[in-house]
Amino acid sequence: MSASGSTGAGTRTDDGRPVALVLRALGLGDLLVSVPALRAVRRGWPDHRVVLAAPEWLRPAVGLVAAVDALLPVAGLDAPLPAPGGTPDVAVNLHGRGPQSHALLDALGPRERVGHAAPGWDGPVWVDDVDERTRWTDVLAHHGVPGDPTDVGLRRPDVPSPAPGAVVVHVGAAYGSRSWPADRFAAVVRELATQGREVVLTGSAAERDRATAIAAEAGLPGPANLAGRTGLAELAALVADAGLLVSVDTGAAHLASAYGTPSVVLFGPAPVSRWGPPPGGPHVVLTDERVRVGDVFAAEPDPALLAVTTDDVLRAAEGLLRP
C-alpha cells in the first residue's frame, strides 16, 4: 500500500523527483473521466513527478488537468512504453485491467504497481457496470489513496472562445453507432436559430463535410461551421463559455461536465450508468435503454440513439437555456 509522500527507490528525474507513471492511452472522453483519479495520484504521491502516457494529440487537454507534470506520448498499446527518465517508482494502470496494459508497465520494473487485480498486481476486481470516474478512483482508494469521483473540473484554456455564449452543437461521433442522423441535427439547429440563438457546429476535420451538409440544411451561415477549425484548446474554450452544448456521448460532452456547461447528451450504445454526466449538474441525458443493442463499433446508429427525436432534444434544450 502506498504511503503518501514516499519518495521510493526508482530512478529520479533531473529535478530529483521519482516518477509516478500513469497509463491512459485512449481518447478525450477517456482522459476526462480519469481526471478524478489523476488528481488522486497527484495528492497521493506529492513528491513524485506525475507522467501521463497518452496520445500526443491530447497534449492541450492534458495541460488543463492541473495534476500532470509531463506527457509521455504513446499511440495505443502495440509498442513498448519508453521509460520516462529511467525506471518509474510507481506505475498506475488507468488504461484497463490487463493483461496487455499491465504487461507494458511490468516491463519497466516499477517498485509499486497500482491497478486492477491481476497476476503480480494487487487491486480491486474489475466490475463491468460501474461509473468510469468511480472505477478509477476506487483503484486508487484500494491502494490507500482516496479520490473524489465528482472532481472533474478543468483549468480554463488560455485561448478565447470563438463564440462565447453560443449554443454549440457537436455533430461528430467516433463510430456510426453513436452518429445521430444529420437531418435531425439540422432540424434542431434550424429551430434554435429561428429562436434567435447563435448556433455553431463543431466536429473533427474528418467530420467537416457532415457539418457542412447540416449547416446548409439548417440555413446556418458558413462561418458558424467550426468543424475541423478548432484545436482541443479552442474546443475547450468554446464549450466552457457556451450557453448550451448538444452532443452525442463523446469528448465534447465530457468537456461540458468539466466546465459545468449546460448540456443535452444523446446516448446510444454506451450505458449511461458508466459514461453519463456526473449527477447534480445542468445536464440532460436522452436515450431509450430498453432498445439499446450496445455494439459500440457498429456502423449504424444504435436503436437507443435513434429513439431520441428532435422534439426530445428541443424540449431539453429549452429547459436548460437561459431566456
C-alpha positions in Angstrom: 0.0 0.0 0.0 1.2 3.5 -0.9 2.4 5.9 1.7 1.7 9.5 0.9 4.9 11.4 0.4 7.0 8.3 0.0 10.0 9.0 -2.3 10.5 5.5 -3.4 13.6 3.9 -5.0 13.0 4.4 -8.7 15.3 6.4 -11.0 15.0 10.1 -10.3 14.4 12.8 -12.8 16.8 15.8 -13.3 14.9 17.7 -10.6 15.5 14.9 -8.1 11.9 13.6 -8.0 10.9 9.9 -8.6 8.4 9.2 -11.3 4.8 8.1 -11.0 3.9 6.9 -14.5 0.2 6.7 -15.3 -1.0 4.8 -18.4 -4.2 6.1 -20.1 -3.5 5.7 -23.9 -7.1 6.4 -25.1 -9.3 9.3 -26.3 -10.5 12.6 -25.0 -13.6 11.3 -23.1 -11.4 8.6 -21.6 -8.9 11.2 -20.4 -11.6 13.4 -18.9 -13.3 10.6 -16.9 -9.9 9.8 -15.4 -9.3 13.3 -14.1 -10.5 12.5 -10.6 -8.1 9.6 -10.4 -5.2 11.7 -11.8 -5.9 14.3 -9.1 -5.8 11.4 -6.5 -2.4 10.4 -7.9 -1.1 13.9 -7.6 -2.2 14.1 -3.9 -1.1 10.5 -3.1 2.5 11.0 -4.4 3.1 14.7 -3.9 6.9 14.4 -4.1 6.8 12.5 -7.4 6.8 13.7 -11.0 3.5 12.6 -12.4 3.9 11.5 -16.0 0.9 10.5 -18.1 1.4 8.1 -21.0 -1.3 9.1 -23.5 -1.6 10.1 -27.2 0.3 13.3 -28.3 -2.9 14.9 -29.7 -4.3 15.1 -26.2 -1.5 17.4 -25.0 -3.6 20.6 -24.9 -6.3 18.8 -22.8 -3.7 17.2 -20.5 -2.4 20.7 -19.8 -5.8 21.6 -18.4 -5.9 18.8 -15.8 -3.6 20.5 -13.3 -2.4 17.2 -12.0 0.1 16.0 -14.5 3.7 17.2 -14.8 4.5 15.8 -18.2 3.0 13.9 -21.1 4.7 10.8 -22.4 3.4 10.4 -26.0 2.2 6.9 -26.8 -0.1 5.6 -29.5 -2.0 2.7 -28.1 -0.5 -0.5 -26.6 1.2 -2.0 -29.6 4.7 -0.8 -28.7 6.8 -1.0 -25.5 6.5 2.1 -23.3 9.6 4.3 -23.2 10.9 4.7 -19.7 10.4 8.4 -18.6 13.8 9.2 -17.2 14.5 5.6 -16.2 12.7 3.1 -14.1 9.4 4.6 -12.7 9.0 4.3 -8.9 5.2 3.9 -9.2 3.2 2.6 -12.2 -0.5 3.3 -12.3 -2.7 1.5 -14.8 -5.7 3.7 -15.6 -6.0 2.1 -19.1 -7.7 -1.2 -18.3 -7.5 -4.4 -16.4 -4.7 -6.1 -18.4 -3.1 -8.2 -19.4 -1.6 -6.1 -22.2 -1.6 -2.8 -20.3 -0.3 -4.5 -17.1 2.5 -6.2 -19.1 3.7 -2.9 -20.6 4.0 -1.4 -17.2 5.6 -4.6 -15.7 8.3 -4.3 -18.4 9.5 -1.1 -16.8 10.1 -2.7 -13.5 8.4 -0.3 -11.2 8.7 -0.6 -7.4 5.0 -0.2 -6.9 2.1 -1.2 -9.1 -1.4 0.4 -8.8 -4.2 -1.1 -10.9 -6.9 -3.8 -11.0 -6.3 -7.3 -9.7 -4.1 -9.4 -11.9 -1.1 -11.8 -11.6 1.5 -9.7 -9.8 -0.9 -6.9 -9.2 -2.9 -6.2 -6.0 -6.1 -4.3 -6.6 -9.9 -4.4 -6.8 -11.6 -6.9 -9.1 -12.9 -5.4 -12.3 -16.7 -4.8 -12.3 -18.4 -4.0 -15.6 -21.3 -1.7 -14.7 -19.6 1.0 -12.8 -19.4 4.7 -13.4 -16.0 5.3 -15.0 -15.0 8.1 -12.7 -15.7 5.9 -9.7 -14.0 2.9 -11.3 -10.6 4.6 -11.3 -10.9 6.4 -8.0 -11.8 3.1 -6.4 -8.5 1.7 -7.8 -6.5 4.4 -6.1 -8.6 4.0 -2.9 -7.7 0.3 -2.7 -4.1 1.4 -2.5 -4.8 3.9 0.3 -5.1 7.0 -1.9 -8.7 8.4 -1.7 -10.2 10.4 -4.5 -13.4 12.2 -5.3 -15.2 10.9 -8.5 -17.0 14.2 -8.8 -13.7 16.2 -9.0 -13.9 16.6 -12.8 -13.2 20.3 -13.3 -10.5 21.5 -15.7 -8.5 24.7 -15.8 -9.8 27.2 -18.4 -7.8 27.4 -21.6 -5.6 30.4 -22.2 -7.2 30.9 -25.6 -10.5 32.8 -26.0 -13.7 31.2 -27.1 -14.5 31.6 -30.8 -18.2 32.1 -30.0 -18.8 32.9 -26.3 -22.4 32.3 -25.2 -23.4 30.3 -28.3 -25.2 27.1 -28.5 -22.6 24.5 -29.5 -23.9 21.6 -31.5 -21.2 18.9 -31.8 -22.2 16.8 -34.8 -19.4 14.3 -34.7 -19.0 10.8 -33.2 -16.2 8.3 -33.2 -18.4 5.4 -34.6 -21.5 5.1 -36.6 -23.3 3.6 -33.6 -23.1 7.0 -31.9 -24.0 9.1 -35.0 -27.4 10.7 -34.7 -28.9 11.3 -38.1 -27.7 14.5 -39.8 -31.3 15.6 -40.7 -32.2 15.6 -37.1 -29.2 17.7 -36.1 -30.2 20.1 -38.9 -33.8 20.3 -37.6 -32.6 21.1 -34.1 -30.1 23.7 -35.4 -32.7 25.4 -37.6 -35.2 25.7 -34.7 -32.7 27.1 -32.3 -31.5 29.6 -34.9 -35.1 30.6 -35.6 -35.5 31.3 -31.9 -32.7 33.9 -32.2 -29.9 31.7 -30.7 -26.4 31.9 -32.0 -25.5 28.3 -33.0 -22.2 27.0 -34.1 -21.3 23.5 -35.2 -18.2 21.5 -34.1 -16.6 18.3 -35.1 -13.3 16.9 -36.3 -11.6 17.7 -39.6 -12.9 14.4 -40.9 -16.4 15.4 -39.9 -16.4 18.8 -41.7 -18.3 17.6 -44.7 -21.0 16.2 -42.5 -21.1 19.5 -40.6 -21.2 21.5 -43.8 -24.2 19.5 -45.0 -26.0 20.0 -41.7 -25.3 23.8 -41.8 -26.6 24.0 -45.3 -29.8 22.1 -44.5 -30.4 24.2 -41.4 -29.7 27.5 -43.2 -26.7 28.3 -41.0 -24.1 30.7 -42.3 -20.7 29.2 -43.3 -18.7 30.9 -40.5 -20.8 29.1 -38.0 -19.4 25.8 -39.1 -16.3 25.4 -36.8 -15.8 21.6 -37.5 -12.2 21.0 -38.2 -11.2 24.6 -37.4 -10.7 24.3 -33.7 -7.9 22.6 -31.8 -8.5 21.0 -28.4 -7.7 24.2 -26.5 -10.2 26.2 -28.7 -12.8 23.5 -28.4 -12.4 23.5 -24.6 -12.8 27.3 -24.5 -15.8 27.1 -26.8 -17.6 24.6 -24.5 -16.5 26.4 -21.3 -18.2 29.6 -22.5 -21.1 28.1 -24.3 -24.7 28.7 -23.4 -25.5 25.1 -24.1 -23.9 22.0 -25.7 -25.8 19.5 -27.7 -23.8 16.4 -28.4 -23.8 12.6 -28.5 -21.8 10.7 -26.0 -18.3 11.9 -26.9 -15.4 14.0 -25.6 -17.2 17.3 -26.1 -19.9 16.1 -23.7 -17.3 15.4 -21.0 -15.9 18.9 -21.5 -19.4 20.3 -20.7 -19.3 18.2 -17.5 -15.8 19.6 -16.6 -16.9 23.2 -17.0 -20.5 22.9 -15.7 -21.8 24.0 -19.1 -25.5 23.0 -19.6 -25.7 20.1 -22.0 -28.1 17.8 -23.8 -26.3 14.5 -24.3 -27.6 11.8 -26.6 -26.7 8.2 -25.7 -26.7 5.1 -27.9 -24.6 2.0 -27.4 -22.8 3.1 -24.2 -24.6 2.7 -20.9 -25.4 6.0 -19.2 -24.6 4.4 -15.9 -20.9 4.1 -17.0 -20.4 7.2 -19.2 -23.1 9.7 -18.3 -22.5 13.1 -16.8 -21.9 13.3 -13.1 -25.0 13.8 -11.0 -26.2 17.2 -10.0 -25.0 19.2 -13.0 -27.1 21.1 -15.6 -27.2 18.1 -17.9 -30.0 16.2 -19.6 -29.4 12.7 -20.9 -31.6 11.4 -23.7 -31.8 7.7 -24.7 -34.0 4.6 -24.6 -32.0 1.9 -22.9 -34.9 -0.6 -23.4 -33.9 -0.9 -27.1 -30.1 -0.5 -26.7 -28.1 -3.0 -28.6 -24.7 -1.9 -27.1 -22.4 -2.6 -30.1 -20.1 0.4 -29.8 -18.3 -0.5 -33.1 -21.4 -0.9 -35.2 -21.6 1.1 -38.4 -25.3 2.1 -37.9 -26.7 4.2 -35.1 -27.8 2.2 -32.0 -31.6 2.0 -31.7 -31.3 3.7 -28.3 -29.9 6.7 -30.0 -32.5 6.6 -32.9 -35.2 6.6 -30.3 -34.3 10.2 -29.5 -36.3 12.7 -31.5 -35.7 16.3 -32.5 -38.6 17.3 -30.3 -36.9 15.5 -27.3 -33.7 17.5 -27.9 -35.5 20.8 -28.3 -37.6 20.3 -25.1 -34.5 19.5 -23.2 -32.6 22.5 -24.6 -35.5 24.8 -23.8 -35.3 23.7 -20.2 -31.6 24.5 -19.9 -31.2 27.6 -22.0 -31.5 30.9 -20.2 -34.1 33.3 -21.5 
